[in-house]
Amino acid sequence: MDRACGEAAAATVAVRPFAERDMDKARDLLRQLGSDLDGDEVRRRVLPVTADPNHTVMVAERAGTVVGLCHMFARPALEKPPEAYVQALVVDAACRGGGIGRVLMAAAERWALDRGFDSVALASNVSRTEAHAFYAEIGYRHVATSHLFRRTLRTRHGGGLTDM
């Protein structure tokens, strides 16, 4: 573990709103989730999310280093109760297992309660068995299995777009 991820990581972690200066670390953390994006694409995705009052992006910081990220949003729905939805949660691989994810999820739950939501939901890739164990350990129940379908309408390349 590096200096930001010592034994007492969770005890000294601070959660704060995402800031412009976090862009490079966000890129690194998103890469650890499997999204290998260039800096411009990270910025293109992050800026509208952080500007939307129905979304929040929080970072966990320890010893001056960002060690985790959580993106969540308010999800109104017709077929299920309105709830807060965790779109992305990632703790730096060098820091996992030190309680930082718990701290981020507690902050996410506070955000949800402050906005009047009764529940928090999230999806986790079927291959992430360690994440599933973590969510179960902090009180989340597996309630559904589904398939994600997507149709590409256009592709982005070097600043341009191509319709499909």
PyMOL CGO cylinders between C-alpha atoms (Angstrom):
from pymol import cmd
from pymol.cgo import CYLINDER

trace = [
    CYLINDER, 0.00, 0.00, 0.00, 1.20, 3.52, -0.71, 0.3, 1, 1, 1, 1, 1, 1,
    CYLINDER, 1.20, 3.52, -0.71, 1.23, 6.26, 1.90, 0.3, 1, 1, 1, 1, 1, 1,
    CYLINDER, 1.23, 6.26, 1.90, -2.37, 7.28, 1.08, 0.3, 1, 1, 1, 1, 1, 1,
    CYLINDER, -2.37, 7.28, 1.08, -3.55, 3.73, 1.72, 0.3, 1, 1, 1, 1, 1, 1,
    CYLINDER, -3.55, 3.73, 1.72, -2.07, 2.75, 5.05, 0.3, 1, 1, 1, 1, 1, 1,
    CYLINDER, -2.07, 2.75, 5.05, -3.75, 0.57, 7.67, 0.3, 1, 1, 1, 1, 1, 1,
    CYLINDER, -3.75, 0.57, 7.67, -5.98, 3.33, 9.03, 0.3, 1, 1, 1, 1, 1, 1,
    CYLINDER, -5.98, 3.33, 9.03, -7.13, 4.48, 5.61, 0.3, 1, 1, 1, 1, 1, 1,
    CYLINDER, -7.13, 4.48, 5.61, -10.82, 4.78, 6.48, 0.3, 1, 1, 1, 1, 1, 1,
    CYLINDER, -10.82, 4.78, 6.48, -10.15, 6.57, 9.76, 0.3, 1, 1, 1, 1, 1, 1,
    CYLINDER, -10.15, 6.57, 9.76, -8.46, 9.49, 8.03, 0.3, 1, 1, 1, 1, 1, 1,
    CYLINDER, -8.46, 9.49, 8.03, -10.30, 9.69, 4.73, 0.3, 1, 1, 1, 1, 1, 1,
    CYLINDER, -10.30, 9.69, 4.73, -12.29, 12.81, 3.87, 0.3, 1, 1, 1, 1, 1, 1,
    CYLINDER, -12.29, 12.81, 3.87, -15.13, 12.80, 1.36, 0.3, 1, 1, 1, 1, 1, 1,
    CYLINDER, -15.13, 12.80, 1.36, -15.59, 15.99, -0.62, 0.3, 1, 1, 1, 1, 1, 1,
    CYLINDER, -15.59, 15.99, -0.62, -17.25, 17.08, -3.87, 0.3, 1, 1, 1, 1, 1, 1,
    CYLINDER, -17.25, 17.08, -3.87, -15.33, 16.42, -7.07, 0.3, 1, 1, 1, 1, 1, 1,
    CYLINDER, -15.33, 16.42, -7.07, -13.21, 19.39, -8.20, 0.3, 1, 1, 1, 1, 1, 1,
    CYLINDER, -13.21, 19.39, -8.20, -11.61, 20.28, -11.53, 0.3, 1, 1, 1, 1, 1, 1,
    CYLINDER, -11.61, 20.28, -11.53, -8.21, 19.33, -10.12, 0.3, 1, 1, 1, 1, 1, 1,
    CYLINDER, -8.21, 19.33, -10.12, -9.44, 15.72, -9.72, 0.3, 1, 1, 1, 1, 1, 1,
    CYLINDER, -9.44, 15.72, -9.72, -9.82, 15.14, -13.47, 0.3, 1, 1, 1, 1, 1, 1,
    CYLINDER, -9.82, 15.14, -13.47, -6.57, 13.16, -13.95, 0.3, 1, 1, 1, 1, 1, 1,
    CYLINDER, -6.57, 13.16, -13.95, -7.22, 10.94, -10.94, 0.3, 1, 1, 1, 1, 1, 1,
    CYLINDER, -7.22, 10.94, -10.94, -10.79, 10.38, -12.13, 0.3, 1, 1, 1, 1, 1, 1,
    CYLINDER, -10.79, 10.38, -12.13, -9.36, 9.18, -15.44, 0.3, 1, 1, 1, 1, 1, 1,
    CYLINDER, -9.36, 9.18, -15.44, -7.11, 6.71, -13.58, 0.3, 1, 1, 1, 1, 1, 1,
    CYLINDER, -7.11, 6.71, -13.58, -9.96, 5.47, -11.37, 0.3, 1, 1, 1, 1, 1, 1,
    CYLINDER, -9.96, 5.47, -11.37, -12.33, 5.08, -14.33, 0.3, 1, 1, 1, 1, 1, 1,
    CYLINDER, -12.33, 5.08, -14.33, -9.62, 3.09, -16.10, 0.3, 1, 1, 1, 1, 1, 1,
    CYLINDER, -9.62, 3.09, -16.10, -9.63, 0.73, -13.12, 0.3, 1, 1, 1, 1, 1, 1,
    CYLINDER, -9.63, 0.73, -13.12, -13.36, 0.21, -13.76, 0.3, 1, 1, 1, 1, 1, 1,
    CYLINDER, -13.36, 0.21, -13.76, -12.60, -0.70, -17.37, 0.3, 1, 1, 1, 1, 1, 1,
    CYLINDER, -12.60, -0.70, -17.37, -13.21, 2.66, -19.06, 0.3, 1, 1, 1, 1, 1, 1,
    CYLINDER, -13.21, 2.66, -19.06, -9.97, 3.64, -20.77, 0.3, 1, 1, 1, 1, 1, 1,
    CYLINDER, -9.97, 3.64, -20.77, -10.74, 7.25, -21.70, 0.3, 1, 1, 1, 1, 1, 1,
    CYLINDER, -10.74, 7.25, -21.70, -8.53, 10.10, -22.80, 0.3, 1, 1, 1, 1, 1, 1,
    CYLINDER, -8.53, 10.10, -22.80, -8.53, 13.32, -20.78, 0.3, 1, 1, 1, 1, 1, 1,
    CYLINDER, -8.53, 13.32, -20.78, -10.86, 15.15, -23.16, 0.3, 1, 1, 1, 1, 1, 1,
    CYLINDER, -10.86, 15.15, -23.16, -13.45, 12.38, -22.98, 0.3, 1, 1, 1, 1, 1, 1,
    CYLINDER, -13.45, 12.38, -22.98, -13.30, 12.29, -19.18, 0.3, 1, 1, 1, 1, 1, 1,
    CYLINDER, -13.30, 12.29, -19.18, -13.89, 16.04, -19.13, 0.3, 1, 1, 1, 1, 1, 1,
    CYLINDER, -13.89, 16.04, -19.13, -16.74, 15.74, -21.66, 0.3, 1, 1, 1, 1, 1, 1,
    CYLINDER, -16.74, 15.74, -21.66, -18.45, 13.22, -19.38, 0.3, 1, 1, 1, 1, 1, 1,
    CYLINDER, -18.45, 13.22, -19.38, -17.68, 14.73, -15.99, 0.3, 1, 1, 1, 1, 1, 1,
    CYLINDER, -17.68, 14.73, -15.99, -18.58, 18.38, -16.58, 0.3, 1, 1, 1, 1, 1, 1,
    CYLINDER, -18.58, 18.38, -16.58, -22.31, 17.91, -17.38, 0.3, 1, 1, 1, 1, 1, 1,
    CYLINDER, -22.31, 17.91, -17.38, -22.67, 15.43, -14.52, 0.3, 1, 1, 1, 1, 1, 1,
    CYLINDER, -22.67, 15.43, -14.52, -21.10, 17.76, -11.96, 0.3, 1, 1, 1, 1, 1, 1,
    CYLINDER, -21.10, 17.76, -11.96, -23.22, 20.66, -13.24, 0.3, 1, 1, 1, 1, 1, 1,
    CYLINDER, -23.22, 20.66, -13.24, -26.49, 18.74, -12.77, 0.3, 1, 1, 1, 1, 1, 1,
    CYLINDER, -26.49, 18.74, -12.77, -28.04, 19.22, -9.29, 0.3, 1, 1, 1, 1, 1, 1,
    CYLINDER, -28.04, 19.22, -9.29, -29.62, 15.75, -9.51, 0.3, 1, 1, 1, 1, 1, 1,
    CYLINDER, -29.62, 15.75, -9.51, -26.16, 14.17, -9.68, 0.3, 1, 1, 1, 1, 1, 1,
    CYLINDER, -26.16, 14.17, -9.68, -23.21, 14.18, -7.36, 0.3, 1, 1, 1, 1, 1, 1,
    CYLINDER, -23.21, 14.18, -7.36, -19.62, 13.10, -7.78, 0.3, 1, 1, 1, 1, 1, 1,
    CYLINDER, -19.62, 13.10, -7.78, -17.73, 12.66, -4.54, 0.3, 1, 1, 1, 1, 1, 1,
    CYLINDER, -17.73, 12.66, -4.54, -14.10, 11.79, -4.00, 0.3, 1, 1, 1, 1, 1, 1,
    CYLINDER, -14.10, 11.79, -4.00, -12.42, 10.16, -1.04, 0.3, 1, 1, 1, 1, 1, 1,
    CYLINDER, -12.42, 10.16, -1.04, -9.15, 11.85, -0.18, 0.3, 1, 1, 1, 1, 1, 1,
    CYLINDER, -9.15, 11.85, -0.18, -6.45, 10.71, 2.19, 0.3, 1, 1, 1, 1, 1, 1,
    CYLINDER, -6.45, 10.71, 2.19, -3.08, 12.35, 2.82, 0.3, 1, 1, 1, 1, 1, 1,
    CYLINDER, -3.08, 12.35, 2.82, -3.82, 14.81, 0.00, 0.3, 1, 1, 1, 1, 1, 1,
    CYLINDER, -3.82, 14.81, 0.00, -4.42, 12.04, -2.54, 0.3, 1, 1, 1, 1, 1, 1,
    CYLINDER, -4.42, 12.04, -2.54, -7.72, 11.07, -4.14, 0.3, 1, 1, 1, 1, 1, 1,
    CYLINDER, -7.72, 11.07, -4.14, -8.18, 7.36, -3.42, 0.3, 1, 1, 1, 1, 1, 1,
    CYLINDER, -8.18, 7.36, -3.42, -11.81, 6.81, -4.46, 0.3, 1, 1, 1, 1, 1, 1,
    CYLINDER, -11.81, 6.81, -4.46, -14.72, 8.18, -6.44, 0.3, 1, 1, 1, 1, 1, 1,
    CYLINDER, -14.72, 8.18, -6.44, -18.50, 7.84, -6.30, 0.3, 1, 1, 1, 1, 1, 1,
    CYLINDER, -18.50, 7.84, -6.30, -21.00, 9.12, -8.88, 0.3, 1, 1, 1, 1, 1, 1,
    CYLINDER, -21.00, 9.12, -8.88, -24.68, 8.92, -8.01, 0.3, 1, 1, 1, 1, 1, 1,
    CYLINDER, -24.68, 8.92, -8.01, -27.89, 10.50, -9.10, 0.3, 1, 1, 1, 1, 1, 1,
    CYLINDER, -27.89, 10.50, -9.10, -31.55, 10.91, -8.26, 0.3, 1, 1, 1, 1, 1, 1,
    CYLINDER, -31.55, 10.91, -8.26, -33.55, 8.35, -10.26, 0.3, 1, 1, 1, 1, 1, 1,
    CYLINDER, -33.55, 8.35, -10.26, -37.26, 9.01, -10.54, 0.3, 1, 1, 1, 1, 1, 1,
    CYLINDER, -37.26, 9.01, -10.54, -39.08, 6.07, -12.11, 0.3, 1, 1, 1, 1, 1, 1,
    CYLINDER, -39.08, 6.07, -12.11, -42.54, 4.79, -12.96, 0.3, 1, 1, 1, 1, 1, 1,
    CYLINDER, -42.54, 4.79, -12.96, -42.04, 1.06, -12.45, 0.3, 1, 1, 1, 1, 1, 1,
    CYLINDER, -42.04, 1.06, -12.45, -40.13, 1.27, -9.15, 0.3, 1, 1, 1, 1, 1, 1,
    CYLINDER, -40.13, 1.27, -9.15, -39.87, 3.69, -6.27, 0.3, 1, 1, 1, 1, 1, 1,
    CYLINDER, -39.87, 3.69, -6.27, -37.80, 6.83, -6.82, 0.3, 1, 1, 1, 1, 1, 1,
    CYLINDER, -37.80, 6.83, -6.82, -34.37, 6.27, -5.37, 0.3, 1, 1, 1, 1, 1, 1,
    CYLINDER, -34.37, 6.27, -5.37, -30.77, 7.33, -5.46, 0.3, 1, 1, 1, 1, 1, 1,
    CYLINDER, -30.77, 7.33, -5.46, -28.65, 5.31, -7.85, 0.3, 1, 1, 1, 1, 1, 1,
    CYLINDER, -28.65, 5.31, -7.85, -24.89, 4.73, -7.57, 0.3, 1, 1, 1, 1, 1, 1,
    CYLINDER, -24.89, 4.73, -7.57, -23.63, 4.83, -11.15, 0.3, 1, 1, 1, 1, 1, 1,
    CYLINDER, -23.63, 4.83, -11.15, -19.95, 4.39, -10.33, 0.3, 1, 1, 1, 1, 1, 1,
    CYLINDER, -19.95, 4.39, -10.33, -18.01, 3.50, -7.21, 0.3, 1, 1, 1, 1, 1, 1,
    CYLINDER, -18.01, 3.50, -7.21, -14.30, 2.84, -7.37, 0.3, 1, 1, 1, 1, 1, 1,
    CYLINDER, -14.30, 2.84, -7.37, -11.52, 2.75, -4.81, 0.3, 1, 1, 1, 1, 1, 1,
    CYLINDER, -11.52, 2.75, -4.81, -7.96, 2.80, -6.07, 0.3, 1, 1, 1, 1, 1, 1,
    CYLINDER, -7.96, 2.80, -6.07, -6.75, -0.80, -6.40, 0.3, 1, 1, 1, 1, 1, 1,
    CYLINDER, -6.75, -0.80, -6.40, -3.81, -0.05, -4.08, 0.3, 1, 1, 1, 1, 1, 1,
    CYLINDER, -3.81, -0.05, -4.08, -6.24, 1.04, -1.36, 0.3, 1, 1, 1, 1, 1, 1,
    CYLINDER, -6.24, 1.04, -1.36, -9.01, -1.57, -1.51, 0.3, 1, 1, 1, 1, 1, 1,
    CYLINDER, -9.01, -1.57, -1.51, -9.93, -3.39, 1.65, 0.3, 1, 1, 1, 1, 1, 1,
    CYLINDER, -9.93, -3.39, 1.65, -9.13, -0.45, 3.92, 0.3, 1, 1, 1, 1, 1, 1,
    CYLINDER, -9.13, -0.45, 3.92, -12.68, 0.83, 4.49, 0.3, 1, 1, 1, 1, 1, 1,
    CYLINDER, -12.68, 0.83, 4.49, -12.64, 3.64, 1.94, 0.3, 1, 1, 1, 1, 1, 1,
    CYLINDER, -12.64, 3.64, 1.94, -15.52, 2.12, -0.01, 0.3, 1, 1, 1, 1, 1, 1,
    CYLINDER, -15.52, 2.12, -0.01, -17.57, 2.01, 3.20, 0.3, 1, 1, 1, 1, 1, 1,
    CYLINDER, -17.57, 2.01, 3.20, -16.88, 5.69, 3.82, 0.3, 1, 1, 1, 1, 1, 1,
    CYLINDER, -16.88, 5.69, 3.82, -17.91, 6.61, 0.26, 0.3, 1, 1, 1, 1, 1, 1,
    CYLINDER, -17.91, 6.61, 0.26, -21.09, 4.51, 0.47, 0.3, 1, 1, 1, 1, 1, 1,
    CYLINDER, -21.09, 4.51, 0.47, -22.00, 6.10, 3.83, 0.3, 1, 1, 1, 1, 1, 1,
    CYLINDER, -22.00, 6.10, 3.83, -21.62, 9.53, 2.19, 0.3, 1, 1, 1, 1, 1, 1,
    CYLINDER, -21.62, 9.53, 2.19, -23.75, 8.34, -0.74, 0.3, 1, 1, 1, 1, 1, 1,
    CYLINDER, -23.75, 8.34, -0.74, -26.46, 7.16, 1.64, 0.3, 1, 1, 1, 1, 1, 1,
    CYLINDER, -26.46, 7.16, 1.64, -26.40, 10.51, 3.46, 0.3, 1, 1, 1, 1, 1, 1,
    CYLINDER, -26.40, 10.51, 3.46, -26.79, 12.28, 0.09, 0.3, 1, 1, 1, 1, 1, 1,
    CYLINDER, -26.79, 12.28, 0.09, -29.81, 10.09, -0.67, 0.3, 1, 1, 1, 1, 1, 1,
    CYLINDER, -29.81, 10.09, -0.67, -31.44, 10.65, 2.73, 0.3, 1, 1, 1, 1, 1, 1,
    CYLINDER, -31.44, 10.65, 2.73, -30.86, 14.41, 2.51, 0.3, 1, 1, 1, 1, 1, 1,
    CYLINDER, -30.86, 14.41, 2.51, -32.87, 14.38, -0.73, 0.3, 1, 1, 1, 1, 1, 1,
    CYLINDER, -32.87, 14.38, -0.73, -35.74, 12.36, 0.72, 0.3, 1, 1, 1, 1, 1, 1,
    CYLINDER, -35.74, 12.36, 0.72, -34.97, 9.00, -0.88, 0.3, 1, 1, 1, 1, 1, 1,
    CYLINDER, -34.97, 9.00, -0.88, -35.79, 5.80, 1.00, 0.3, 1, 1, 1, 1, 1, 1,
    CYLINDER, -35.79, 5.80, 1.00, -33.31, 3.57, -0.85, 0.3, 1, 1, 1, 1, 1, 1,
    CYLINDER, -33.31, 3.57, -0.85, -30.07, 3.44, -2.78, 0.3, 1, 1, 1, 1, 1, 1,
    CYLINDER, -30.07, 3.44, -2.78, -29.61, 1.06, -5.72, 0.3, 1, 1, 1, 1, 1, 1,
    CYLINDER, -29.61, 1.06, -5.72, -26.66, 0.11, -7.88, 0.3, 1, 1, 1, 1, 1, 1,
    CYLINDER, -26.66, 0.11, -7.88, -25.65, -2.45, -10.45, 0.3, 1, 1, 1, 1, 1, 1,
    CYLINDER, -25.65, -2.45, -10.45, -22.42, -4.41, -10.39, 0.3, 1, 1, 1, 1, 1, 1,
    CYLINDER, -22.42, -4.41, -10.39, -20.90, -6.38, -13.24, 0.3, 1, 1, 1, 1, 1, 1,
    CYLINDER, -20.90, -6.38, -13.24, -21.44, -10.11, -12.76, 0.3, 1, 1, 1, 1, 1, 1,
    CYLINDER, -21.44, -10.11, -12.76, -17.67, -10.67, -12.84, 0.3, 1, 1, 1, 1, 1, 1,
    CYLINDER, -17.67, -10.67, -12.84, -16.97, -8.40, -9.83, 0.3, 1, 1, 1, 1, 1, 1,
    CYLINDER, -16.97, -8.40, -9.83, -17.45, -10.97, -7.10, 0.3, 1, 1, 1, 1, 1, 1,
    CYLINDER, -17.45, -10.97, -7.10, -15.34, -9.03, -4.57, 0.3, 1, 1, 1, 1, 1, 1,
    CYLINDER, -15.34, -9.03, -4.57, -17.57, -5.99, -5.09, 0.3, 1, 1, 1, 1, 1, 1,
    CYLINDER, -17.57, -5.99, -5.09, -20.67, -8.16, -4.61, 0.3, 1, 1, 1, 1, 1, 1,
    CYLINDER, -20.67, -8.16, -4.61, -19.31, -9.42, -1.29, 0.3, 1, 1, 1, 1, 1, 1,
    CYLINDER, -19.31, -9.42, -1.29, -18.56, -5.83, -0.25, 0.3, 1, 1, 1, 1, 1, 1,
    CYLINDER, -18.56, -5.83, -0.25, -22.10, -4.64, -1.06, 0.3, 1, 1, 1, 1, 1, 1,
    CYLINDER, -22.10, -4.64, -1.06, -23.65, -7.58, 0.80, 0.3, 1, 1, 1, 1, 1, 1,
    CYLINDER, -23.65, -7.58, 0.80, -21.40, -6.90, 3.79, 0.3, 1, 1, 1, 1, 1, 1,
    CYLINDER, -21.40, -6.90, 3.79, -22.66, -3.30, 4.04, 0.3, 1, 1, 1, 1, 1, 1,
    CYLINDER, -22.66, -3.30, 4.04, -26.31, -4.34, 3.82, 0.3, 1, 1, 1, 1, 1, 1,
    CYLINDER, -26.31, -4.34, 3.82, -27.19, -4.33, 0.13, 0.3, 1, 1, 1, 1, 1, 1,
    CYLINDER, -27.19, -4.33, 0.13, -29.33, -7.21, -1.19, 0.3, 1, 1, 1, 1, 1, 1,
    CYLINDER, -29.33, -7.21, -1.19, -29.17, -8.75, -4.64, 0.3, 1, 1, 1, 1, 1, 1,
    CYLINDER, -29.17, -8.75, -4.64, -32.69, -8.07, -5.92, 0.3, 1, 1, 1, 1, 1, 1,
    CYLINDER, -32.69, -8.07, -5.92, -32.55, -8.54, -9.69, 0.3, 1, 1, 1, 1, 1, 1,
    CYLINDER, -32.55, -8.54, -9.69, -30.56, -9.87, -12.60, 0.3, 1, 1, 1, 1, 1, 1,
    CYLINDER, -30.56, -9.87, -12.60, -30.92, -8.27, -16.00, 0.3, 1, 1, 1, 1, 1, 1,
    CYLINDER, -30.92, -8.27, -16.00, -29.21, -7.76, -19.32, 0.3, 1, 1, 1, 1, 1, 1,
    CYLINDER, -29.21, -7.76, -19.32, -28.10, -4.36, -20.59, 0.3, 1, 1, 1, 1, 1, 1,
    CYLINDER, -28.10, -4.36, -20.59, -28.92, -3.68, -24.22, 0.3, 1, 1, 1, 1, 1, 1,
    CYLINDER, -28.92, -3.68, -24.22, -27.37, -0.81, -26.17, 0.3, 1, 1, 1, 1, 1, 1,
    CYLINDER, -27.37, -0.81, -26.17, -27.56, 0.34, -29.76, 0.3, 1, 1, 1, 1, 1, 1,
    CYLINDER, -27.56, 0.34, -29.76, -24.82, 2.66, -30.99, 0.3, 1, 1, 1, 1, 1, 1,
    CYLINDER, -24.82, 2.66, -30.99, -26.31, 5.61, -32.87, 0.3, 1, 1, 1, 1, 1, 1,
    CYLINDER, -26.31, 5.61, -32.87, -23.03, 7.32, -33.70, 0.3, 1, 1, 1, 1, 1, 1,
    CYLINDER, -23.03, 7.32, -33.70, -19.36, 6.97, -32.84, 0.3, 1, 1, 1, 1, 1, 1,
    CYLINDER, -19.36, 6.97, -32.84, -16.89, 9.58, -31.64, 0.3, 1, 1, 1, 1, 1, 1,
    CYLINDER, -16.89, 9.58, -31.64, -13.42, 9.82, -33.12, 0.3, 1, 1, 1, 1, 1, 1,
    CYLINDER, -13.42, 9.82, -33.12, -10.81, 12.52, -32.92, 0.3, 1, 1, 1, 1, 1, 1,
    CYLINDER, -10.81, 12.52, -32.92, -13.31, 15.25, -32.18, 0.3, 1, 1, 1, 1, 1, 1,
    CYLINDER, -13.31, 15.25, -32.18, -15.75, 14.16, -34.88, 0.3, 1, 1, 1, 1, 1, 1,
    CYLINDER, -15.75, 14.16, -34.88, -18.92, 12.07, -35.02, 0.3, 1, 1, 1, 1, 1, 1,
    CYLINDER, -18.92, 12.07, -35.02, -20.05, 9.37, -37.42, 0.3, 1, 1, 1, 1, 1, 1,
    CYLINDER, -20.05, 9.37, -37.42, -23.72, 8.40, -37.64, 0.3, 1, 1, 1, 1, 1, 1,
    CYLINDER, -23.72, 8.40, -37.64, -24.38, 4.69, -37.77, 0.3, 1, 1, 1, 1, 1, 1,
]
cmd.load_cgo(trace, "trace")
